[in-house]
Every structure is written in C-alpha cells, then in structure tokens.
Amino acid sequence: MLRLLLLIIICIAAGNLYGAGFQSQTIDSSILVNSKKSGLQESVNAFYDSTYSEIDTFAWSKIKINSGKIDCSYLFDTVRIVLRDISRNKHYVHPFKGHITSDFGRRDSWLWHRGIDIKLNTGDTVRAAFDGIVRAVLYDRNGYGRVVAIRHCWGVETIYGHLSKSIAVPNRKVKAGDVIGLGGRTGRASGTHLHFETRYYGEPFDPNLIIDFENFRLKSDTLKLFKDDFAYLEQIKKTVTYKIKEGDNLSSIAKRYRTSINRLCSLNGITPETILKIGRNLVIHTSQ
C-alpha cells in the first residue's frame, strides 16, 4: 500500500514537472497553449471573450517595444497559426494600401531591415491587421518614432512605426480594420512611410510569408513558420554594431575597436567626410 501511494505521488509530481515546462511548437487556434496562466493572462481571458483568450501574455510590457523574445532559430517543428477564420469572425485588413518602399531583409549590405516600409502620406489612416490587444504605444525618437505594438493570437505581434499620431490605447482590444494611428515620419525615417513588422514571440519574420502586399490580402488563412524563416538571426548575432553618441567621430571609433576608418566606411557605405548622426548604429564587424 505504501509503495502504491509513493508511486502515485511520483507520477503526479512528474506530470506537474513536465506539464509545466512543455509547450507545443505546432499551434492551432482551436487549442489552448498552456493550461496554467499568469495572473495577467487570467485577467485577459476573463475580461475578453474566447477569441482574445488565445492571446499569450509572454513578455508583456507597456513601456518597451522589444520586451522579450524566444530564440526561434532553434524551432524543431513547423508552427501553424490560424490568423483568419471567417466562421469565427476573425479577419485580416491591410494596414495601408500603399506600395513597398523597402522590403524585409538585408539593407546596405550590412543592416537587416526587420520589417516592410509602406509608402503613405502624413495623416493617412493606419489600421490594425488582425484582432488583438494593444500592448504598447510609445515614442522612440531614435528609431520607430511614434509606434504601436499589437499582440495577436499565439505569440504573433504586429508593429506600426513612424506614425504622426497614435490613436490606440494600451490594454484595449482592437478588431482587424480598427484605426490605430495616422501615417507620418517620426523617429528615424527618411520619408513618410509606415514601418510594419510581424513577429513571433518577439522575433521578426518576413511579412511576405503571409501577406500579399501587391493585392493587399493574406496568402493563406494559416501562418506557417519554419526554422529557416529565422536563419537570418544567426548572421545578425555575428555582426557587431556601435550606437553613435555625441562627440564621436570615425577616428575615435576606429581606435576604440582597433580597426581602420576605411574599414568602417566600407562596412557602412559611407565616406570619411560623412557626418555621423547621433543614435545611428555603425557596423564595426560582420562575418560577411
């Protein structure tokens, strides 16, 4: 009897141990990811209907756009997430119907552009792409400018940057098509455009995987992500950058990192006469 009791206790403990640490890599919007949720997660589920209970509160922050991430370069299985389901009133609306001015990928041979830039004019209406809850509304003068982050189902997030005005409110739910801001060129932007990102648990992935930007619609109702979709992260890790501060010049930066001015110019596509802009990231070293 004692042995049986001990066996039952061990089985329960093992179940708790492995159950708490396991999370499926293959996600479908008809299945709950975790049965145990934080207090914030429980509040989200209690306040909103079942559609919003699919929203994971991992690394939830109202004061940071980059609030946390999971290294998706180590994914083992295909991730499947249903983003549009007409039967459940889950839709997609294109943020703004403009043409692409800068695509996702490597920019200037060294910098990785982690989103897609869509041409618009100041004051143009920007809309939420999917149903979700507004996680953050911030102003980042050296980067995104006025920016909105919306958390969607199963770890998917969209980012809307360089807005002239933000209308979204943190912790408020939004439906696909709701106006969340107006277009602009705030922050570090060379012209008026919308910087649009799609992320999975904090890691950006190419929006072209799921969105047809020429016809302003989804390519598929279901997003499928593979390990190879995050292979670029390994290259980024091998790149060393330095954020320019007041008083910096190419000579002082080159001496600090034991490199040459010519090398810095080659890596960054600039000349020795280029005026350095405070807040810009300067590449010091890359494996390519």
C-alpha positions in Angstrom: 0.0 0.0 0.0 2.8 2.4 0.9 4.6 1.5 -2.4 1.4 2.3 -4.3 1.0 5.6 -2.6 4.6 6.6 -3.3 4.1 5.6 -6.9 1.0 7.8 -7.2 2.9 10.8 -5.7 5.8 10.3 -8.1 3.5 10.2 -11.1 1.7 13.3 -10.0 5.0 15.2 -9.5 6.4 14.1 -12.8 3.2 15.2 -14.5 3.5 18.6 -12.9 7.1 18.9 -13.8 6.8 18.0 -17.5 3.4 19.5 -18.0 4.6 22.9 -16.7 7.7 23.0 -19.0 6.2 21.7 -22.2 4.7 23.9 -25.0 3.8 22.6 -28.4 5.7 24.0 -31.3 2.7 23.3 -33.6 -0.1 25.8 -32.7 -3.7 25.8 -33.8 -6.1 28.5 -32.7 -8.6 25.8 -31.5 -6.3 24.6 -28.8 -5.1 26.4 -25.6 -1.3 26.6 -25.4 -1.0 26.5 -21.7 -3.5 25.3 -19.0 -1.5 27.3 -16.4 -1.6 31.0 -16.9 -0.2 34.0 -15.0 -2.4 36.5 -13.2 -2.2 38.8 -16.2 -3.1 36.0 -18.6 -6.1 35.1 -16.5 -7.2 38.7 -16.4 -7.0 39.0 -20.2 -9.1 35.8 -20.6 -11.7 36.9 -18.0 -12.1 40.4 -19.4 -12.3 39.4 -23.1 -14.2 36.8 -25.0 -12.8 33.4 -26.2 -11.2 35.0 -29.2 -8.9 37.1 -27.0 -8.2 34.2 -24.7 -5.8 32.9 -27.4 -3.5 35.9 -26.8 -0.4 34.9 -24.9 1.0 37.5 -22.4 4.6 36.3 -22.7 7.0 39.3 -22.1 4.0 41.7 -21.9 5.2 45.3 -21.5 3.6 48.7 -22.0 7.0 50.6 -21.8 9.1 48.6 -24.3 8.6 47.6 -27.9 11.3 45.0 -27.7 10.1 43.5 -24.4 11.4 39.9 -24.7 11.8 37.1 -27.2 12.3 33.4 -27.7 15.2 32.4 -29.9 13.2 31.0 -32.9 16.3 29.8 -34.7 16.0 26.7 -32.5 12.5 25.7 -33.7 12.2 22.0 -34.2 8.7 21.7 -35.6 6.6 23.7 -38.0 4.5 26.4 -36.3 0.9 26.7 -37.6 -1.3 29.6 -36.5 -4.7 30.3 -37.9 -4.9 34.0 -38.4 -8.1 34.3 -40.4 -11.3 32.3 -39.7 -14.5 33.7 -41.2 -16.6 31.3 -39.2 -15.3 32.8 -36.0 -15.3 36.4 -37.3 -11.5 36.6 -37.5 -10.5 38.8 -40.4 -7.5 40.5 -42.0 -7.3 44.1 -43.1 -4.3 45.6 -44.8 -2.7 48.3 -42.6 -2.5 50.7 -45.5 -2.9 50.1 -49.2 0.4 51.6 -50.4 3.4 50.3 -52.3 6.5 48.8 -50.7 9.5 51.3 -50.5 11.8 49.0 -48.5 11.4 45.2 -48.1 12.3 42.8 -45.3 15.9 41.7 -45.5 19.5 42.9 -45.7 19.9 46.6 -46.3 23.0 48.4 -47.5 24.9 45.1 -47.4 25.1 45.0 -43.6 22.0 46.2 -41.8 19.0 43.9 -41.5 15.6 45.6 -42.1 13.2 43.7 -39.9 10.0 44.9 -41.4 8.5 46.3 -44.5 8.1 50.0 -45.3 4.8 51.0 -47.0 4.5 54.4 -48.7 1.9 56.8 -47.3 1.3 60.4 -46.7 1.2 62.2 -43.3 -2.2 61.8 -41.8 -3.2 58.7 -43.8 -5.2 56.2 -41.8 -3.3 53.1 -40.4 -5.4 50.1 -39.4 -4.9 47.0 -37.2 -4.1 44.0 -39.4 -5.7 41.4 -37.1 -7.8 41.2 -33.9 -5.7 41.7 -30.8 -4.9 43.7 -27.8 -2.7 46.8 -27.9 0.4 46.0 -25.9 2.3 49.3 -26.1 2.0 52.9 -27.5 5.3 54.7 -27.3 7.6 57.3 -28.8 11.1 56.3 -29.8 12.9 59.3 -31.3 16.0 57.4 -32.5 14.1 54.5 -34.1 10.4 53.7 -34.6 9.2 57.2 -33.7 5.6 57.1 -32.6 4.8 53.4 -32.6 2.1 50.9 -31.7 2.5 47.2 -30.8 -0.5 44.9 -31.0 -0.4 41.3 -29.6 -2.5 38.8 -31.6 -3.1 35.1 -31.1 -0.5 32.5 -30.1 2.5 34.9 -29.8 2.1 36.8 -33.1 2.6 40.5 -32.9 2.4 43.4 -35.4 4.4 46.7 -35.1 3.4 50.0 -36.7 6.1 52.7 -36.7 6.8 56.3 -37.7 3.2 57.4 -37.0 2.4 61.1 -36.8 -0.4 60.3 -34.3 -1.3 57.2 -32.3 -5.0 56.5 -31.6 -4.6 53.1 -30.0 -4.7 52.8 -26.2 -2.6 50.2 -24.3 -4.5 47.1 -23.0 -7.5 47.9 -25.2 -8.8 45.2 -27.6 -8.9 46.0 -31.3 -10.6 44.4 -34.3 -9.0 43.9 -37.7 -9.5 47.2 -39.5 -9.7 49.4 -36.4 -7.8 52.7 -36.8 -4.8 52.7 -34.6 -2.9 55.7 -35.8 -2.1 58.2 -38.7 0.9 57.9 -41.0 4.0 60.1 -40.7 7.8 60.2 -40.5 8.5 60.4 -36.8 11.6 58.9 -35.3 14.5 57.8 -37.6 12.7 58.0 -41.0 14.0 59.3 -44.3 10.5 60.0 -45.6 6.8 59.5 -44.8 6.1 55.7 -44.6 4.7 53.0 -42.4 7.2 50.6 -40.9 5.3 47.4 -40.5 6.6 44.3 -38.7 5.3 40.8 -38.0 6.8 39.0 -35.0 6.5 35.6 -33.4 7.3 35.6 -29.7 9.4 38.7 -30.1 11.4 37.7 -33.2 10.6 39.4 -36.5 9.7 37.3 -39.5 9.2 38.3 -43.1 5.7 39.6 -43.6 5.8 38.4 -47.2 5.4 34.9 -45.9 1.8 35.5 -45.1 0.8 38.8 -46.8 0.4 39.6 -50.5 1.5 43.2 -50.5 0.6 43.8 -54.2 -3.0 42.7 -53.7 -3.4 43.8 -50.1 -4.6 40.4 -48.8 -3.4 37.3 -46.9 -1.8 34.5 -48.9 -3.3 31.9 -46.6 -5.6 31.8 -43.6 -2.9 29.9 -41.7 0.6 31.2 -41.0 3.3 28.5 -41.2 6.7 29.2 -39.8 9.8 27.1 -40.1 13.3 27.2 -38.5 14.7 28.5 -41.8 12.5 31.6 -41.5 14.7 32.7 -38.6 18.0 31.7 -40.1 18.9 35.4 -40.5 19.2 35.7 -36.7 22.5 33.7 -36.7 24.0 36.2 -39.2 22.8 39.2 -37.1 24.5 37.7 -34.0 27.8 37.7 -35.8 27.5 41.5 -36.5 29.0 43.9 -34.0 27.5 47.4 -34.0 28.1 50.6 -32.1 25.4 53.3 -31.5 26.9 56.7 -32.3 27.0 59.2 -29.3 27.6 62.9 -29.1 31.2 63.8 -29.7 32.0 60.6 -31.7 33.9 60.6 -34.9 35.2 57.9 -37.2 38.8 58.2 -35.9 37.8 57.8 -32.2 35.5 54.9 -33.0 38.2 53.1 -35.1 40.7 53.5 -32.4 38.3 52.2 -29.7 37.7 49.0 -31.7 41.2 48.6 -33.2 40.0 48.9 -36.8 40.5 51.5 -39.6 38.4 54.4 -40.9 38.5 52.8 -44.3 37.1 49.5 -42.9 34.3 51.4 -41.1 33.4 53.3 -44.3 33.4 50.1 -46.4 31.1 48.2 -43.9 28.7 51.1 -43.6 28.6 52.5 -47.2 29.9 55.9 -46.1 33.0 58.1 -46.7 35.4 59.7 -44.2 33.6 63.0 -44.8 30.2 61.6 -43.8 28.5 63.4 -40.9 27.7 60.9 -38.2 24.2 61.0 -36.9 23.7 60.5 -33.1 21.7 57.4 -32.4 22.6 55.6 -35.7 24.1 52.1 -35.4 27.5 51.8 -37.0 28.7 48.3 -38.1 32.1 47.5 -36.5 32.5 43.9 -37.7 30.5 41.4 -39.6 31.3 37.9 -40.8 30.3 38.7 -44.4 
